[in-house]
């Protein structure tokens, strides 16, 4: 979903090494998409 206030937040997490591993839609019109992020850590 393109939502300007989240673009900076998502860019920050991407720069910090996080990746989207799951996307889902919701029935909430104020937040129609939910994403889950993960960051793989070195062993």
mmCIF file as Biopython writes it, N, C-alpha, C and O atoms, coordinates in Angstrom:
data_model
#
loop_
_atom_site.group_PDB
_atom_site.id
_atom_site.type_symbol
_atom_site.label_atom_id
_atom_site.label_alt_id
_atom_site.label_comp_id
_atom_site.label_asym_id
_atom_site.label_entity_id
_atom_site.label_seq_id
_atom_site.pdbx_PDB_ins_code
_atom_site.Cartn_x
_atom_site.Cartn_y
_atom_site.Cartn_z
_atom_site.occupancy
_atom_site.B_iso_or_equiv
_atom_site.auth_seq_id
_atom_site.auth_asym_id
_atom_site.pdbx_PDB_model_num
ATOM 1   N N  . UNK A ? 1  ? 0.845   -1.180  0.000  1.0 0.0 1  A 1 
ATOM 2   C CA . UNK A ? 1  ? 0.000   0.000   0.000  1.0 0.0 1  A 1 
ATOM 3   C C  . UNK A ? 1  ? 0.886   1.237   0.000  1.0 0.0 1  A 1 
ATOM 4   O O  . UNK A ? 1  ? 1.866   1.300   0.743  1.0 0.0 1  A 1 
ATOM 5   N N  . UNK A ? 2  ? 0.560   2.190   -0.803 1.0 0.0 2  A 1 
ATOM 6   C CA . UNK A ? 2  ? 1.289   3.447   -0.825 1.0 0.0 2  A 1 
ATOM 7   C C  . UNK A ? 2  ? 0.598   4.427   0.108  1.0 0.0 2  A 1 
ATOM 8   O O  . UNK A ? 2  ? -0.520  4.872   -0.152 1.0 0.0 2  A 1 
ATOM 9   N N  . UNK A ? 3  ? 1.274   4.754   1.190  1.0 0.0 3  A 1 
ATOM 10  C CA . UNK A ? 3  ? 0.742   5.687   2.165  1.0 0.0 3  A 1 
ATOM 11  C C  . UNK A ? 3  ? 1.925   6.517   2.633  1.0 0.0 3  A 1 
ATOM 12  O O  . UNK A ? 3  ? 2.801   6.026   3.345  1.0 0.0 3  A 1 
ATOM 13  N N  . UNK A ? 4  ? 1.940   7.769   2.230  1.0 0.0 4  A 1 
ATOM 14  C CA . UNK A ? 4  ? 3.110   8.632   2.421  1.0 0.0 4  A 1 
ATOM 15  C C  . UNK A ? 4  ? 3.716   8.598   3.832  1.0 0.0 4  A 1 
ATOM 16  O O  . UNK A ? 4  ? 4.938   8.495   3.942  1.0 0.0 4  A 1 
ATOM 17  N N  . UNK A ? 5  ? 2.937   8.679   4.908  1.0 0.0 5  A 1 
ATOM 18  C CA . UNK A ? 5  ? 3.559   8.663   6.233  1.0 0.0 5  A 1 
ATOM 19  C C  . UNK A ? 5  ? 4.357   7.394   6.532  1.0 0.0 5  A 1 
ATOM 20  O O  . UNK A ? 5  ? 5.278   7.416   7.349  1.0 0.0 5  A 1 
ATOM 21  N N  . UNK A ? 6  ? 4.007   6.291   5.872  1.0 0.0 6  A 1 
ATOM 22  C CA . UNK A ? 6  ? 4.726   5.048   6.132  1.0 0.0 6  A 1 
ATOM 23  C C  . UNK A ? 6  ? 5.966   4.885   5.272  1.0 0.0 6  A 1 
ATOM 24  O O  . UNK A ? 6  ? 6.816   4.049   5.581  1.0 0.0 6  A 1 
ATOM 25  N N  . UNK A ? 7  ? 6.096   5.651   4.209  1.0 0.0 7  A 1 
ATOM 26  C CA . UNK A ? 7  ? 7.231   5.477   3.308  1.0 0.0 7  A 1 
ATOM 27  C C  . UNK A ? 7  ? 8.560   5.692   4.030  1.0 0.0 7  A 1 
ATOM 28  O O  . UNK A ? 7  ? 9.496   4.915   3.842  1.0 0.0 7  A 1 
ATOM 29  N N  . UNK A ? 8  ? 8.651   6.729   4.846  1.0 0.0 8  A 1 
ATOM 30  C CA . UNK A ? 8  ? 9.892   6.988   5.599  1.0 0.0 8  A 1 
ATOM 31  C C  . UNK A ? 8  ? 10.150  5.888   6.613  1.0 0.0 8  A 1 
ATOM 32  O O  . UNK A ? 8  ? 11.289  5.457   6.794  1.0 0.0 8  A 1 
ATOM 33  N N  . UNK A ? 9  ? 9.098   5.436   7.269  1.0 0.0 9  A 1 
ATOM 34  C CA . UNK A ? 9  ? 9.250   4.377   8.264  1.0 0.0 9  A 1 
ATOM 35  C C  . UNK A ? 9  ? 9.722   3.088   7.609  1.0 0.0 9  A 1 
ATOM 36  O O  . UNK A ? 9  ? 10.640  2.439   8.109  1.0 0.0 9  A 1 
ATOM 37  N N  . UNK A ? 10 ? 9.106   2.713   6.502  1.0 0.0 10 A 1 
ATOM 38  C CA . UNK A ? 10 ? 9.505   1.488   5.802  1.0 0.0 10 A 1 
ATOM 39  C C  . UNK A ? 10 ? 10.912  1.604   5.252  1.0 0.0 10 A 1 
ATOM 40  O O  . UNK A ? 10 ? 11.662  0.628   5.267  1.0 0.0 10 A 1 
ATOM 41  N N  . UNK A ? 11 ? 11.285  2.781   4.765  1.0 0.0 11 A 1 
ATOM 42  C CA . UNK A ? 11 ? 12.647  2.996   4.256  1.0 0.0 11 A 1 
ATOM 43  C C  . UNK A ? 11 ? 13.662  2.847   5.387  1.0 0.0 11 A 1 
ATOM 44  O O  . UNK A ? 11 ? 14.734  2.276   5.186  1.0 0.0 11 A 1 
ATOM 45  N N  . UNK A ? 12 ? 13.334  3.352   6.567  1.0 0.0 12 A 1 
ATOM 46  C CA . UNK A ? 12 ? 14.228  3.212   7.722  1.0 0.0 12 A 1 
ATOM 47  C C  . UNK A ? 12 ? 14.472  1.741   8.042  1.0 0.0 12 A 1 
ATOM 48  O O  . UNK A ? 12 ? 15.616  1.323   8.224  1.0 0.0 12 A 1 
ATOM 49  N N  . UNK A ? 13 ? 13.404  0.964   8.110  1.0 0.0 13 A 1 
ATOM 50  C CA . UNK A ? 13 ? 13.554  -0.457  8.428  1.0 0.0 13 A 1 
ATOM 51  C C  . UNK A ? 13 ? 14.322  -1.190  7.336  1.0 0.0 13 A 1 
ATOM 52  O O  . UNK A ? 13 ? 15.133  -2.067  7.634  1.0 0.0 13 A 1 
ATOM 53  N N  . UNK A ? 14 ? 14.080  -0.846  6.083  1.0 0.0 14 A 1 
ATOM 54  C CA . UNK A ? 14 ? 14.814  -1.482  4.981  1.0 0.0 14 A 1 
ATOM 55  C C  . UNK A ? 14 ? 16.310  -1.168  5.086  1.0 0.0 14 A 1 
ATOM 56  O O  . UNK A ? 14 ? 17.145  -2.054  4.901  1.0 0.0 14 A 1 
ATOM 57  N N  . UNK A ? 15 ? 16.645  0.079   5.379  1.0 0.0 15 A 1 
ATOM 58  C CA . UNK A ? 15 ? 18.061  0.457   5.548  1.0 0.0 15 A 1 
ATOM 59  C C  . UNK A ? 15 ? 18.686  -0.255  6.746  1.0 0.0 15 A 1 
ATOM 60  O O  . UNK A ? 15 ? 19.895  -0.485  6.775  1.0 0.0 15 A 1 
ATOM 61  N N  . UNK A ? 16 ? 17.870  -0.599  7.720  1.0 0.0 16 A 1 
ATOM 62  C CA . UNK A ? 16 ? 18.362  -1.253  8.928  1.0 0.0 16 A 1 
ATOM 63  C C  . UNK A ? 16 ? 18.439  -2.771  8.773  1.0 0.0 16 A 1 
ATOM 64  O O  . UNK A ? 16 ? 18.764  -3.478  9.727  1.0 0.0 16 A 1 
ATOM 65  N N  . UNK A ? 17 ? 18.140  -3.271  7.568  1.0 0.0 17 A 1 
ATOM 66  C CA . UNK A ? 17 ? 18.293  -4.695  7.304  1.0 0.0 17 A 1 
ATOM 67  C C  . UNK A ? 17 ? 17.036  -5.534  7.449  1.0 0.0 17 A 1 
ATOM 68  O O  . UNK A ? 17 ? 17.102  -6.760  7.353  1.0 0.0 17 A 1 
ATOM 69  N N  . UNK A ? 18 ? 15.901  -4.906  7.675  1.0 0.0 18 A 1 
ATOM 70  C CA . UNK A ? 18 ? 14.650  -5.649  7.793  1.0 0.0 18 A 1 
ATOM 71  C C  . UNK A ? 18 ? 14.071  -5.912  6.415  1.0 0.0 18 A 1 
ATOM 72  O O  . UNK A ? 18 ? 14.297  -5.144  5.480  1.0 0.0 18 A 1 
ATOM 73  N N  . UNK A ? 19 ? 13.328  -6.995  6.293  1.0 0.0 19 A 1 
ATOM 74  C CA . UNK A ? 19 ? 12.650  -7.318  5.046  1.0 0.0 19 A 1 
ATOM 75  C C  . UNK A ? 19 ? 11.221  -7.717  5.341  1.0 0.0 19 A 1 
ATOM 76  O O  . UNK A ? 19 ? 10.922  -8.260  6.404  1.0 0.0 19 A 1 
ATOM 77  N N  . UNK A ? 20 ? 10.339  -7.442  4.391  1.0 0.0 20 A 1 
ATOM 78  C CA . UNK A ? 20 ? 8.938   -7.848  4.522  1.0 0.0 20 A 1 
ATOM 79  C C  . UNK A ? 20 ? 8.869   -9.345  4.238  1.0 0.0 20 A 1 
ATOM 80  O O  . UNK A ? 20 ? 9.325   -9.809  3.193  1.0 0.0 20 A 1 
ATOM 81  N N  . UNK A ? 21 ? 8.297   -10.091 5.172  1.0 0.0 21 A 1 
ATOM 82  C CA . UNK A ? 21 ? 8.150   -11.520 4.935  1.0 0.0 21 A 1 
ATOM 83  C C  . UNK A ? 21 ? 6.689   -11.938 4.851  1.0 0.0 21 A 1 
ATOM 84  O O  . UNK A ? 21 ? 6.396   -13.077 4.488  1.0 0.0 21 A 1 
ATOM 85  N N  . UNK A ? 22 ? 5.772   -11.044 5.176  1.0 0.0 22 A 1 
ATOM 86  C CA . UNK A ? 22 ? 4.353   -11.390 5.077  1.0 0.0 22 A 1 
ATOM 87  C C  . UNK A ? 22 ? 3.541   -10.112 4.886  1.0 0.0 22 A 1 
ATOM 88  O O  . UNK A ? 22 ? 3.787   -9.098  5.539  1.0 0.0 22 A 1 
ATOM 89  N N  . UNK A ? 23 ? 2.580   -10.181 3.988  1.0 0.0 23 A 1 
ATOM 90  C CA . UNK A ? 23 ? 1.638   -9.084  3.765  1.0 0.0 23 A 1 
ATOM 91  C C  . UNK A ? 23 ? 0.224   -9.659  3.865  1.0 0.0 23 A 1 
ATOM 92  O O  . UNK A ? 23 ? -0.038  -10.774 3.414  1.0 0.0 23 A 1 
ATOM 93  N N  . UNK A ? 24 ? -0.667  -8.896  4.452  1.0 0.0 24 A 1 
ATOM 94  C CA . UNK A ? 24 ? -2.061  -9.323  4.496  1.0 0.0 24 A 1 
ATOM 95  C C  . UNK A ? 24 ? -2.956  -8.092  4.469  1.0 0.0 24 A 1 
ATOM 96  O O  . UNK A ? 24 ? -2.552  -7.004  4.881  1.0 0.0 24 A 1 
ATOM 97  N N  . UNK A ? 25 ? -4.159  -8.277  3.984  1.0 0.0 25 A 1 
ATOM 98  C CA . UNK A ? 25 ? -5.129  -7.191  3.982  1.0 0.0 25 A 1 
ATOM 99  C C  . UNK A ? 25 ? -5.994  -7.305  5.232  1.0 0.0 25 A 1 
ATOM 100 O O  . UNK A ? 25 ? -6.158  -8.383  5.802  1.0 0.0 25 A 1 
ATOM 101 N N  . UNK A ? 26 ? -6.534  -6.179  5.636  1.0 0.0 26 A 1 
ATOM 102 C CA . UNK A ? 26 ? -7.392  -6.149  6.816  1.0 0.0 26 A 1 
ATOM 103 C C  . UNK A ? 26 ? -8.746  -5.558  6.416  1.0 0.0 26 A 1 
ATOM 104 O O  . UNK A ? 26 ? -8.903  -5.038  5.312  1.0 0.0 26 A 1 
ATOM 105 N N  . UNK A ? 27 ? -9.692  -5.642  7.300  1.0 0.0 27 A 1 
ATOM 106 C CA . UNK A ? 27 ? -10.996 -5.018  7.043  1.0 0.0 27 A 1 
ATOM 107 C C  . UNK A ? 27 ? -11.086 -3.637  7.687  1.0 0.0 27 A 1 
ATOM 108 O O  . UNK A ? 27 ? -12.174 -3.072  7.798  1.0 0.0 27 A 1 
ATOM 109 N N  . UNK A ? 28 ? -9.966  -3.104  8.104  1.0 0.0 28 A 1 
ATOM 110 C CA . UNK A ? 28 ? -9.898  -1.779  8.715  1.0 0.0 28 A 1 
ATOM 111 C C  . UNK A ? 28 ? -9.600  -0.753  7.632  1.0 0.0 28 A 1 
ATOM 112 O O  . UNK A ? 28 ? -8.496  -0.763  7.087  1.0 0.0 28 A 1 
ATOM 113 N N  . UNK A ? 29 ? -10.532 0.133   7.295  1.0 0.0 29 A 1 
ATOM 114 C CA . UNK A ? 29 ? -10.289 1.101   6.236  1.0 0.0 29 A 1 
ATOM 115 C C  . UNK A ? 29 ? -9.141  2.067   6.555  1.0 0.0 29 A 1 
ATOM 116 O O  . UNK A ? 29 ? -8.523  2.614   5.641  1.0 0.0 29 A 1 
ATOM 117 N N  . UNK A ? 30 ? -8.857  2.276   7.824  1.0 0.0 30 A 1 
ATOM 118 C CA . UNK A ? 30 ? -7.753  3.155   8.203  1.0 0.0 30 A 1 
ATOM 119 C C  . UNK A ? 30 ? -6.400  2.497   8.070  1.0 0.0 30 A 1 
ATOM 120 O O  . UNK A ? 30 ? -5.374  3.176   8.058  1.0 0.0 30 A 1 
ATOM 121 N N  . UNK A ? 31 ? -6.390  1.182   7.971  1.0 0.0 31 A 1 
ATOM 122 C CA . UNK A ? 31 ? -5.145  0.423   7.836  1.0 0.0 31 A 1 
ATOM 123 C C  . UNK A ? 31 ? -5.451  -0.833  7.018  1.0 0.0 31 A 1 
ATOM 124 O O  . UNK A ? 31 ? -5.563  -1.925  7.575  1.0 0.0 31 A 1 
ATOM 125 N N  . UNK A ? 32 ? -5.587  -0.680  5.697  1.0 0.0 32 A 1 
ATOM 126 C CA . UNK A ? 32 ? -6.026  -1.799  4.877  1.0 0.0 32 A 1 
ATOM 127 C C  . UNK A ? 32 ? -4.973  -2.876  4.642  1.0 0.0 32 A 1 
ATOM 128 O O  . UNK A ? 32 ? -5.300  -3.954  4.148  1.0 0.0 32 A 1 
ATOM 129 N N  . UNK A ? 33 ? -3.716  -2.604  4.988  1.0 0.0 33 A 1 
ATOM 130 C CA . UNK A ? 33 ? -2.663  -3.596  4.783  1.0 0.0 33 A 1 
ATOM 131 C C  . UNK A ? 33 ? -1.821  -3.733  6.047  1.0 0.0 33 A 1 
ATOM 132 O O  . UNK A ? 33 ? -1.506  -2.747  6.713  1.0 0.0 33 A 1 
ATOM 133 N N  . UNK A ? 34 ? -1.468  -4.956  6.356  1.0 0.0 34 A 1 
ATOM 134 C CA . UNK A ? 34 ? -0.578  -5.232  7.483  1.0 0.0 34 A 1 
ATOM 135 C C  . UNK A ? 34 ? 0.652   -5.935  6.926  1.0 0.0 34 A 1 
ATOM 136 O O  . UNK A ? 34 ? 0.539   -6.862  6.125  1.0 0.0 34 A 1 
ATOM 137 N N  . UNK A ? 35 ? 1.822   -5.488  7.354  1.0 0.0 35 A 1 
ATOM 138 C CA . UNK A ? 35 ? 3.044   -6.164  6.933  1.0 0.0 35 A 1 
ATOM 139 C C  . UNK A ? 35 ? 3.786   -6.655  8.163  1.0 0.0 35 A 1 
ATOM 140 O O  . UNK A ? 35 ? 3.682   -6.075  9.244  1.0 0.0 35 A 1 
ATOM 141 N N  . UNK A ? 36 ? 4.521   -7.712  7.985  1.0 0.0 36 A 1 
ATOM 142 C CA . UNK A ? 36 ? 5.382   -8.231  9.042  1.0 0.0 36 A 1 
ATOM 143 C C  . UNK A ? 36 ? 6.796   -8.193  8.522  1.0 0.0 36 A 1 
ATOM 144 O O  . UNK A ? 36 ? 7.077   -8.582  7.388  1.0 0.0 36 A 1 
ATOM 145 N N  . UNK A ? 37 ? 7.678   -7.716  9.374  1.0 0.0 37 A 1 
ATOM 146 C CA . UNK A ? 37 ? 9.080   -7.566  9.015  1.0 0.0 37 A 1 
ATOM 147 C C  . UNK A ? 37 ? 9.928   -8.554  9.794  1.0 0.0 37 A 1 
ATOM 148 O O  . UNK A ? 37 ? 9.548   -9.019  10.868 1.0 0.0 37 A 1 
ATOM 149 N N  . UNK A ? 38 ? 11.075  -8.858  9.231  1.0 0.0 38 A 1 
ATOM 150 C CA . UNK A ? 38 ? 12.031  -9.674  9.974  1.0 0.0 38 A 1 
ATOM 151 C C  . UNK A ? 38 ? 13.428  -9.219  9.613  1.0 0.0 38 A 1 
ATOM 152 O O  . UNK A ? 38 ? 13.670  -8.620  8.565  1.0 0.0 38 A 1 
ATOM 153 N N  . UNK A ? 39 ? 14.323  -9.522  10.509 1.0 0.0 39 A 1 
ATOM 154 C CA . UNK A ? 39 ? 15.740  -9.225  10.291 1.0 0.0 39 A 1 
ATOM 155 C C  . UNK A ? 39 ? 16.507  -10.475 10.667 1.0 0.0 39 A 1 
ATOM 156 O O  . UNK A ? 39 ? 16.442  -10.955 11.799 1.0 0.0 39 A 1 
ATOM 157 N N  . UNK A ? 40 ? 17.218  -10.977 9.713  1.0 0.0 40 A 1 
ATOM 158 C CA . UNK A ? 40 ? 18.027  -12.171 9.962  1.0 0.0 40 A 1 
ATOM 159 C C  . UNK A ? 40 ? 19.320  -11.756 10.663 1.0 0.0 40 A 1 
ATOM 160 O O  . UNK A ? 40 ? 20.001  -10.820 10.242 1.0 0.0 40 A 1 
ATOM 161 N N  . UNK A ? 41 ? 19.632  -12.448 11.705 1.0 0.0 41 A 1 
ATOM 162 C CA . UNK A ? 41 ? 20.836  -12.160 12.475 1.0 0.0 41 A 1 
ATOM 163 C C  . UNK A ? 41 ? 21.897  -13.190 12.170 1.0 0.0 41 A 1 
ATOM 164 O O  . UNK A ? 41 ? 21.595  -14.365 11.958 1.0 0.0 41 A 1 
ATOM 165 N N  . UNK A ? 42 ? 23.129  -12.752 12.149 1.0 0.0 42 A 1 
ATOM 166 C CA . UNK A ? 42 ? 24.239  -13.680 11.884 1.0 0.0 42 A 1 
ATOM 167 C C  . UNK A ? 42 ? 24.376  -14.635 13.074 1.0 0.0 42 A 1 
ATOM 168 O O  . UNK A ? 42 ? 24.163  -14.232 14.217 1.0 0.0 42 A 1 
ATOM 169 N N  . UNK A ? 43 ? 24.731  -15.898 12.811 1.0 0.0 43 A 1 
ATOM 170 C CA . UNK A ? 43 ? 24.887  -16.856 13.898 1.0 0.0 43 A 1 
ATOM 171 C C  . UNK A ? 43 ? 26.079  -16.514 14.801 1.0 0.0 43 A 1 
ATOM 172 O O  . UNK A ? 43 ? 26.346  -17.228 15.768 1.0 0.0 43 A 1 
#
